[in-house]
């Protein structure tokens, strides 16, 4: 069991790292950092969201998020505004230029990443999704030593 567990976890990590490396290289070819792309992709087709919500959806830490948003703002891709009902809370939204960047970059990147999976059949995708959903559910259940 121990050896099997380590093999499986290592394989999962290797797949994640390989995909992340390939994805990041392509995102950089679009003149964006992975964090910038993540924010643009998250804000795309929305009316904007608070820093808190953006951080939760992207999993980018608050300190990093502020700097990335500032750089995107400098490129004219996002804008910040205060919420009318709570002047202390900021909303981040794509500008028209940012929405255009989203429409172009997101579609291109999804097409690029999709090519990595062209050999997968519907059955293989279904099996992969079942296994990943099971793993996610078990991980979400929490710490096994506390049960």
N, C-alpha and C positions, 0 to 999 in steps of 0.2 A: 504493500500500500504506500509506504513512504517514498520508495523510488518512483512509483507510478505517479504519485502526487507531484513530485518535483519535476518529472518529465513533462507532465501536462501543464503545470504553471509556467515552466520555462518556455514551452512551445507557445502558449498564449502570449507571454511577454514578448517573445521574438516576433510573433505576427504583428502585435501592436506596434512595436518599434519599427519594423520594416514598413508597415503601412504609413506610420507617422512620418518617417524619413522621406518616402516617395511623395506623400501629400505635401509636406513642407517645401520640398524642392520645387514642386509645381507652383505652389502659392507664391514663393519667392520670385518665380519667373513672371508672375503677374504684378510685380513691384509692390507686394504687400508682405508683411510678416505674418506668420501663422496667427498670432494674437489679433492683428488688424483684420485679417480675413474672418476670423471667428466672430468678431464684433459686427462686421458688415453683414455676414451671413445671418447672424442672430437678429439684427435690426431690420433686415430686408423684409418687405411686405408687412411691416408693422407701423403703427403711428408713433413709435418710440417707446422707451421704457426707462424706469428709474435706474440709477447706478446699482442699487441693491438687486433689482430684478436682472439686470444685465450681468452682474457678477454671478448670480445663481445659475443663470442659463449658460454662461460660457465657462464657468469654473475658473475664471481668472481672478486672482486675488485683488482686493480693493486697491492696494498701492500700485500694482501693475496696471490695473484697469484705468486708473486716473491718467497715468502717463500715456497709455495707448490711445485713449480717447482724445487727449490733448494733441497727439501727433496726427490723428485722423482729422481733428478740427483744423489743424494747420494746413492740411492738404485740401480742406474744403469739402470733406466727405461726410462729416457729422456736424451737428450743432447742439448746443446745450441751451436749455431754458428752464426757468423755475416753474414748478407746478402752481397754478393759480390758487389752489386750496391749501397749499403748504409751501410757502416761499423758501423754506429751508431745504426742500427736496428738489433735486435736479432731474430733468428728463433729457435723455440723449436720443436724437433721431437722425436719420439719414437726411442729408440735403438732396436736392435734385441730382447733383453730381454724384453723391454717394449712392442714390438709388440706381442711377445708370451703371455705376461701378458694380453694384450688387448684381444687377441683371446680366451684365457681361461676365464678370469674374466667377460668379457662383455657377452659372450654367456651364461655362468652360471647365471649371474645376470638377464639377460633378461628372461631366462627360469623360474627363481624363481619368478620374478615379474609377468610374464604371468599367473602363477598359481592363482594369486589373482583375475583373470578375467575369469576363465574357465567357470563360470556359465553364462556369457554374450552371448547372441545370436548375430548373424550378425545384426539383426534389432535393438537390443539394442545398439550395438556399433555405428551404423549409427545415431541413435537418439542422443546419447551422443556427438558424433563428431559434429553434426549439431548445437546443443545447445552451445557447447564450442566454435565452430568457430564463431557463432553469438556474443557470449559474448566477445571473443577476438577482433572481428571487432569493436564492440561498444566501448570497452576500448581503442583501438588504435585511435579511432576518437578524443579522447582527453577529456579535461575538459568540462563537460556539462554547467558549469556556464559561460564559455567564448564564447558560441555559441549563 
